Amino acid sequence: MILFLTFMALFVGTLAFAVLFGDWPERWGAAIFAAAWLLTQIGMAGFDADNTQANPYVAIVDLMLLVALVVLALRCDRYWPMWAASFQIPSLIVTTLTIIGANSDMRVYMNGTAVWAWLQMFALALATWRYRRTRVKATSIVL
């Protein structure tokens, strides 16, 4: 439970940081992650509350998140959306393998999807920090 609460604090903090201090790619990324989280919560409502099996709806949301991150990566001049999309692929693979029955250990499923979400938030936070740092340097130059 402590890992979940820690991740949620990181998630909310990263999204707020991206919205407040990022440029349009970071803001869109924050919106994409927030929408994916909301759709995941809707999909999980009433489906196996004790997490003993993977949810096919979550796999669909994960696939939509991957597509949205790839589109964002193609539309902007940042590297972080490519990294975030690449972090999404293993998560989607683990979810798919669990759904089709190739993985029956729920610890593998839970950890195999969670670790990539941490890395996605790190990529977004780092990108926002770098954008903010370069913007502050650019505006503080005295001519």
C-alpha positions in Angstrom: 0.0 0.0 0.0 2.9 2.4 0.7 4.2 1.9 -2.8 0.8 2.8 -4.2 0.5 5.9 -2.1 4.1 6.9 -3.0 3.3 6.4 -6.7 0.1 8.4 -6.5 2.0 11.3 -4.8 4.6 11.1 -7.6 1.9 10.8 -10.2 -0.1 13.9 -9.0 3.1 15.9 -8.3 4.6 15.1 -11.7 1.4 16.0 -13.6 1.0 19.2 -11.7 4.7 20.1 -12.3 4.2 19.4 -16.0 1.1 21.5 -16.3 2.5 24.4 -14.4 6.0 24.5 -15.8 6.1 22.5 -19.0 5.5 23.5 -22.6 2.7 22.1 -24.7 4.2 18.6 -25.1 4.6 18.2 -21.3 1.1 19.5 -20.8 -0.4 17.2 -23.4 1.6 14.4 -21.9 0.2 15.1 -18.5 -3.3 15.2 -19.9 -2.7 11.8 -21.7 -1.5 10.2 -18.5 -4.4 11.6 -16.5 -6.9 10.4 -19.1 -5.3 6.9 -19.1 -5.4 6.8 -15.3 -9.1 7.8 -15.3 -10.0 5.3 -18.0 -8.2 2.6 -16.1 -10.1 3.4 -12.9 -13.4 3.2 -14.8 -12.4 -0.1 -16.4 -11.3 -1.6 -13.1 -14.5 -0.6 -11.3 -16.4 -3.8 -10.6 -13.8 -6.0 -12.2 -12.0 -8.4 -9.9 -11.5 -6.0 -7.0 -8.9 -8.3 -5.4 -6.6 -8.2 -8.4 -6.3 -11.9 -9.0 -6.5 -11.6 -12.8 -5.6 -9.1 -15.5 -8.3 -6.9 -16.9 -8.7 -6.8 -20.7 -10.1 -3.3 -20.5 -6.8 -2.2 -18.9 -4.9 -3.7 -21.9 -7.0 -1.6 -24.2 -6.3 1.6 -22.2 -2.6 0.7 -22.2 -2.7 0.3 -26.0 -4.5 3.7 -26.3 -1.8 5.2 -24.1 0.9 3.8 -26.3 -0.7 5.2 -29.4 -1.2 8.6 -27.8 2.4 8.8 -26.7 3.7 7.7 -30.2 1.5 10.4 -31.8 2.8 13.0 -29.3 6.4 11.9 -30.0 5.8 12.4 -33.7 4.3 15.8 -33.3 6.9 17.4 -31.0 10.6 18.0 -30.8 11.2 16.3 -27.4 12.7 12.9 -26.7 10.7 12.1 -23.6 7.5 11.0 -25.4 9.6 8.4 -27.2 11.0 7.2 -23.9 7.6 7.1 -22.3 6.2 5.1 -25.3 9.0 2.7 -25.1 8.4 2.2 -21.4 4.7 1.5 -22.2 5.5 -1.5 -24.5 6.8 -3.9 -21.8 3.9 -3.0 -19.6 1.5 -3.8 -22.5 3.4 -7.1 -23.1 3.1 -8.2 -19.5 -0.6 -7.3 -19.4 -1.3 -9.2 -22.6 0.7 -12.3 -21.5 -1.3 -12.3 -18.2 -4.6 -12.1 -20.0 -3.9 -15.0 -22.4 -2.6 -17.1 -19.5 1.1 -17.3 -20.2 1.7 -15.6 -16.9 -0.2 -16.8 -13.8 1.8 -15.0 -11.2 0.0 -11.8 -10.3 3.1 -10.4 -8.6 4.9 -10.5 -11.9 1.9 -8.8 -13.5 1.7 -6.1 -10.8 5.4 -5.4 -10.7 5.9 -5.8 -14.4 3.4 -3.0 -15.1 4.2 -0.8 -12.2 8.0 -0.4 -12.8 7.4 1.1 -16.2 4.9 3.6 -14.9 7.5 4.9 -12.5 9.9 5.4 -15.4 7.3 7.2 -17.4 6.7 9.7 -14.6 10.5 10.1 -14.2 10.8 10.9 -18.0 8.0 13.5 -17.8 9.4 15.1 -14.7 12.9 15.2 -16.0 11.7 16.7 -19.3 9.7 19.4 -17.6 12.6 20.2 -15.3 14.9 20.5 -18.3 12.5 22.7 -20.2 12.0 25.0 -17.3 15.8 25.2 -16.7 16.5 26.1 -20.3 13.7 28.6 -20.3 14.9 30.3 -17.2 18.4 30.5 -18.6 17.1 31.9 -21.9 15.1 34.6 -20.2 17.8 35.6 -17.7 20.3 36.6 -20.5 21.0 40.3 -20.4 21.8 42.0 -23.7 
